[in-house]
Amino acid sequence: MILGKQDMNAIDRGETDPSQRGMAQGAFVVGLIITALLVVGLVLYVVRTASIIESNQVG
């Protein structure tokens, strides 16, 4: 995500070939998707772990 955004900024400043914008945007979008999936997975892991700990303490 970070590298894709940096590449898009470099293209906007005229430092990099504009024909590479599609690749930079693709990298940015894939980075966003992976980050979102990581956050969802982490939240699910924490919720599941908390429920397991709670169920072990009740019994």
N, CA, C and O atoms as a MOPAC input file, in Angstrom:
PM7 MOZYME 1SCF
protein

 N      0.83800 1    -1.18300 1     0.00000 1
 C      0.00000 1     0.00000 1     0.00000 1
 C      0.88200 1     1.24400 1     0.00000 1
 O      0.65800 1     2.16800 1    -0.78300 1
 N      1.85900 1     1.26800 1     0.85700 1
 C      2.72600 1     2.44200 1     0.98300 1
 C      3.53400 1     2.65500 1    -0.29600 1
 O      3.64600 1     3.77400 1    -0.79600 1
 N      4.09000 1     1.56700 1    -0.81300 1
 C      4.90000 1     1.69800 1    -2.03100 1
 C      4.05200 1     2.12700 1    -3.21900 1
 O      4.50000 1     2.91900 1    -4.04800 1
 N      2.83200 1     1.61100 1    -3.30700 1
 C      1.93800 1     2.01800 1    -4.39500 1
 C      1.62000 1     3.49600 1    -4.32300 1
 O      1.60500 1     4.18400 1    -5.34300 1
 N      1.36500 1     3.99000 1    -3.11200 1
 C      1.06000 1     5.41700 1    -2.93500 1
 C      2.28700 1     6.27200 1    -3.25600 1
 O      2.16900 1     7.32900 1    -3.87700 1
 N      3.45200 1     5.81400 1    -2.83400 1
 C      4.67800 1     6.55800 1    -3.14100 1
 C      4.91300 1     6.63000 1    -4.64800 1
 O      5.31400 1     7.66900 1    -5.17100 1
 N      4.66100 1     5.52200 1    -5.33800 1
 C      4.82000 1     5.51400 1    -6.79700 1
 C      3.82000 1     6.44800 1    -7.46900 1
 O      4.17400 1     7.15900 1    -8.40900 1
 N      2.56600 1     6.45400 1    -6.99500 1
 C      1.57300 1     7.35900 1    -7.57800 1
 C      1.96800 1     8.81400 1    -7.35000 1
 O      1.78900 1     9.65000 1    -8.23600 1
 N      2.49900 1     9.12000 1    -6.18100 1
 C      2.95300 1    10.49100 1    -5.90600 1
 C      4.11500 1    10.86700 1    -6.81600 1
 O      4.18200 1    11.99200 1    -7.31000 1
 N      5.03200 1     9.92100 1    -7.04000 1
 C      6.16700 1    10.18500 1    -7.93200 1
 C      5.67800 1    10.41800 1    -9.36200 1
 O      6.22000 1    11.26900 1   -10.06700 1
 N      4.68400 1     9.68900 1    -9.78600 1
 C      4.11000 1     9.88700 1   -11.12800 1
 C      3.46800 1    11.26300 1   -11.21100 1
 O      3.63800 1    11.96800 1   -12.20600 1
 N      2.72700 1    11.65300 1   -10.16900 1
 C      2.08000 1    12.97400 1   -10.15300 1
 C      3.09900 1    14.10800 1   -10.20300 1
 O      2.83700 1    15.15600 1   -10.79200 1
 N      4.26200 1    13.89800 1    -9.58500 1
 C      5.31400 1    14.92500 1    -9.59200 1
 C      6.13400 1    14.90400 1   -10.87900 1
 O      6.98100 1    15.77100 1   -11.09300 1
 N      5.88500 1    13.91700 1   -11.73200 1
 C      6.60700 1    13.81500 1   -12.99800 1
 C      7.94900 1    13.13800 1   -12.87100 1
 O      8.77400 1    13.24800 1   -13.77800 1
 N      8.19900 1    12.43900 1   -11.77600 1
 C      9.49100 1    11.78600 1   -11.55400 1
 C      9.54300 1    10.37000 1   -12.12200 1
 O     10.62300 1     9.80000 1   -12.27400 1
 N      8.38300 1     9.80600 1   -12.43400 1
 C      8.30400 1     8.42300 1   -12.90500 1
 C      7.42000 1     8.37700 1   -14.14900 1
 O      6.57500 1     9.24800 1   -14.36200 1
 N      7.62900 1     7.35800 1   -14.95500 1
 C      6.87700 1     7.16500 1   -16.18900 1
 C      5.37600 1     7.02700 1   -15.90300 1
 O      4.97900 1     6.13000 1   -15.15900 1
 N      4.53800 1     7.89400 1   -16.47800 1
 C      3.09500 1     7.82900 1   -16.24000 1
 C      2.43200 1     6.52600 1   -16.70700 1
 O      1.33000 1     6.20100 1   -16.26400 1
 N      3.08800 1     5.79300 1   -17.58400 1
 C      2.49500 1     4.53900 1   -18.05400 1
 C      2.46100 1     3.48300 1   -16.95000 1
 O      1.80400 1     2.45300 1   -17.10300 1
 N      3.14800 1     3.72200 1   -15.86200 1
 C      3.18000 1     2.78300 1   -14.74300 1
 C      2.11100 1     3.07500 1   -13.68500 1
 O      2.07200 1     2.41800 1   -12.64400 1
 N      1.24300 1     4.06200 1   -13.95100 1
 C      0.21000 1     4.44500 1   -12.97700 1
 C     -0.72600 1     3.27200 1   -12.65700 1
 O     -1.09900 1     3.08400 1   -11.50000 1
 N     -1.10400 1     2.49300 1   -13.65800 1
 C     -2.00200 1     1.35900 1   -13.42900 1
 C     -1.40200 1     0.34900 1   -12.46900 1
 O     -2.09800 1    -0.17300 1   -11.59700 1
 N     -0.12200 1     0.07100 1   -12.62200 1
 C      0.55200 1    -0.86400 1   -11.72400 1
 C      0.62000 1    -0.29500 1   -10.30900 1
 O      0.42000 1    -1.01900 1    -9.33400 1
 N      0.90200 1     1.00200 1   -10.19900 1
 C      0.97000 1     1.63800 1    -8.88400 1
 C     -0.40200 1     1.63800 1    -8.20800 1
 O     -0.50100 1     1.38900 1    -7.00700 1
 N     -1.45200 1     1.91500 1    -8.97300 1
 C     -2.80200 1     1.89200 1    -8.39900 1
 C     -3.18400 1     0.48000 1    -7.98200 1
 O     -3.81200 1     0.28700 1    -6.94200 1
 N     -2.81400 1    -0.49200 1    -8.77600 1
 C     -3.08300 1    -1.88600 1    -8.41900 1
 C     -2.38800 1    -2.27700 1    -7.12400 1
 O     -2.97800 1    -2.93400 1    -6.26700 1
 N     -1.13400 1    -1.87100 1    -6.98700 1
 C     -0.39400 1    -2.16300 1    -5.75400 1
 C     -1.04600 1    -1.48400 1    -4.55800 1
 O     -1.11600 1    -2.06600 1    -3.47500 1
 N     -1.51800 1    -0.27400 1    -4.74500 1
 C     -2.18100 1     0.45900 1    -3.66200 1
 C     -3.47100 1    -0.25500 1    -3.24200 1
 O     -3.71700 1    -0.43500 1    -2.04900 1
 N     -4.28600 1    -0.65900 1    -4.20800 1
 C     -5.55800 1    -1.32400 1    -3.90500 1
 C     -5.31700 1    -2.67300 1    -3.23100 1
 O     -5.98500 1    -3.00500 1    -2.25200 1
 N     -4.37200 1    -3.44700 1    -3.74700 1
 C     -4.06400 1    -4.74100 1    -3.13400 1
 C     -3.57700 1    -4.53400 1    -1.69900 1
 O     -3.92800 1    -5.30700 1    -0.80700 1
 N     -2.78000 1    -3.50700 1    -1.47700 1
 C     -2.31700 1    -3.19700 1    -0.12400 1
 C     -3.47000 1    -2.85300 1     0.80500 1
 O     -3.48100 1    -3.27300 1     1.96200 1
 N     -4.44000 1    -2.09100 1     0.30900 1
 C     -5.61900 1    -1.76200 1     1.12300 1
 C     -6.41100 1    -3.01700 1     1.47600 1
 O     -6.82800 1    -3.19000 1     2.62200 1
 N     -6.61600 1    -3.88300 1     0.50200 1
 C     -7.38200 1    -5.10400 1     0.73000 1
 C     -6.67600 1    -6.00100 1     1.75300 1
 O     -7.31200 1    -6.52600 1     2.66700 1
 N     -5.38700 1    -6.17000 1     1.59600 1
 C     -4.63200 1    -7.01200 1     2.52400 1
 C     -4.66700 1    -6.42800 1     3.92700 1
 O     -4.81600 1    -7.16500 1     4.90100 1
 N     -4.53100 1    -5.11200 1     4.04000 1
 C     -4.58900 1    -4.46900 1     5.34900 1
 C     -5.96000 1    -4.66800 1     5.98900 1
 O     -6.04600 1    -4.95500 1     7.18300 1
 N     -7.02200 1    -4.52100 1     5.21800 1
 C     -8.37600 1    -4.70700 1     5.74900 1
 C     -8.57500 1    -6.15200 1     6.20800 1
 O     -9.14100 1    -6.38700 1     7.27600 1
 N     -8.12200 1    -7.11000 1     5.42400 1
 C     -8.25000 1    -8.51200 1     5.81100 1
 C     -7.44300 1    -8.82300 1     7.06800 1
 O     -7.88400 1    -9.59700 1     7.91700 1
 N     -6.28100 1    -8.22700 1     7.18300 1
 C     -5.46300 1    -8.41200 1     8.37800 1
 C     -6.16900 1    -7.88600 1     9.62200 1
 O     -6.16200 1    -8.53900 1    10.66500 1
 N     -6.77300 1    -6.71500 1     9.51400 1
 C     -7.49200 1    -6.13100 1    10.65200 1
 C     -8.69000 1    -7.00200 1    11.01900 1
 O     -8.91900 1    -7.26500 1    12.20000 1
 N     -9.45100 1    -7.44800 1    10.03500 1
 C    -10.61000 1    -8.31200 1    10.31100 1
 C    -10.15200 1    -9.61000 1    10.97600 1
 O    -10.75900 1   -10.05200 1    11.95100 1
 N     -9.10700 1   -10.20900 1    10.46800 1
 C     -8.58100 1   -11.43700 1    11.05700 1
 C     -8.11200 1   -11.23600 1    12.48100 1
 O     -8.34200 1   -12.08900 1    13.33900 1
 N     -7.46000 1   -10.12200 1    12.74100 1
 C     -6.98200 1    -9.82200 1    14.09100 1
 C     -8.14900 1    -9.63500 1    15.05300 1
 O     -8.11000 1   -10.13100 1    16.17900 1
 N     -9.17200 1    -8.93100 1    14.62300 1
 C    -10.36000 1    -8.72200 1    15.46900 1
 C    -11.03400 1   -10.05900 1    15.76000 1
 O    -11.40400 1   -10.32900 1    16.90300 1
 N    -11.19500 1   -10.89400 1    14.74200 1
 C    -11.80800 1   -12.20400 1    14.95700 1
 C    -10.97700 1   -13.06400 1    15.91200 1
 O    -11.52700 1   -13.77300 1    16.75400 1
 N     -9.67500 1   -12.99700 1    15.77900 1
 C     -8.78300 1   -13.74700 1    16.66400 1
 C     -8.94200 1   -13.28800 1    18.10900 1
 O     -9.03600 1   -14.11600 1    19.01500 1
 N     -8.97200 1   -11.98600 1    18.32700 1
 C     -9.11100 1   -11.44700 1    19.68100 1
 C    -10.46700 1   -11.82700 1    20.27400 1
 O    -10.54200 1   -12.22600 1    21.43600 1
 N    -11.53100 1   -11.70800 1    19.49300 1
 C    -12.86900 1   -12.05400 1    19.98000 1
 C    -12.93400 1   -13.54100 1    20.31000 1
 O    -13.45600 1   -13.92000 1    21.35900 1
 N    -12.41800 1   -14.37300 1    19.43800 1
 C    -12.43600 1   -15.82600 1    19.66900 1
 C    -11.61800 1   -16.19800 1    20.89500 1
 O    -12.05600 1   -17.01400 1    21.70600 1
 N    -10.44200 1   -15.61200 1    21.04000 1
 C     -9.59800 1   -15.89500 1    22.19500 1
 C    -10.27600 1   -15.44500 1    23.48100 1
 O    -10.23400 1   -16.15400 1    24.48700 1
 N    -10.89500 1   -14.28300 1    23.45600 1
 C    -11.59000 1   -13.78500 1    24.63700 1
 C    -12.75000 1   -14.69700 1    25.01500 1
 O    -12.98100 1   -14.93600 1    26.20000 1
 N    -13.48400 1   -15.21200 1    24.03200 1
 C    -14.61200 1   -16.09400 1    24.33600 1
 C    -14.12800 1   -17.43300 1    24.89400 1
 O    -14.77900 1   -18.01200 1    25.76400 1
 N    -13.00200 1   -17.92300 1    24.40400 1
 C    -12.44000 1   -19.17300 1    24.93300 1
 C    -12.00000 1   -18.98000 1    26.37900 1
 O    -12.27400 1   -19.82600 1    27.23100 1
 N    -11.32800 1   -17.88500 1    26.65400 1
 C    -10.87800 1   -17.60500 1    28.02200 1
 C    -12.07000 1   -17.45900 1    28.94700 1
 O    -12.06200 1   -17.98300 1    30.06100 1
 N    -13.10100 1   -16.74400 1    28.49200 1
 C    -14.29600 1   -16.54700 1    29.31500 1
 C    -15.00300 1   -17.87500 1    29.59400 1
 O    -15.44600 1   -18.11400 1    30.71700 1
 N    -15.11100 1   -18.73700 1    28.58300 1
 C    -15.79600 1   -20.01200 1    28.78200 1
 C    -15.01200 1   -20.92300 1    29.72200 1
 O    -15.61100 1   -21.72600 1    30.43700 1
 N    -13.69100 1   -20.81500 1    29.73400 1
 C    -12.87100 1   -21.62100 1    30.63200 1
 C    -12.97800 1   -21.13200 1    32.07300 1
 O    -12.83800 1   -21.92600 1    33.00300 1
 N    -13.22100 1   -19.85100 1    32.27000 1
 C    -13.32200 1   -19.29900 1    33.62400 1
 C    -14.68100 1   -19.56900 1    34.25000 1
 O    -14.79000 1   -19.63800 1    35.47400 1
 N    -15.71900 1   -19.72200 1    33.43500 1
 C    -17.07600 1   -19.94300 1    33.94500 1
 C    -17.17000 1   -21.33200 1    34.57200 1
 O    -17.75400 1   -21.49300 1    35.64400 1
 N    -16.60400 1   -22.32100 1    33.91200 1
 C    -16.72500 1   -23.69700 1    34.35100 1
 C    -15.78400 1   -24.00700 1    35.41700 1
 O    -15.75500 1   -25.13600 1    35.90500 1

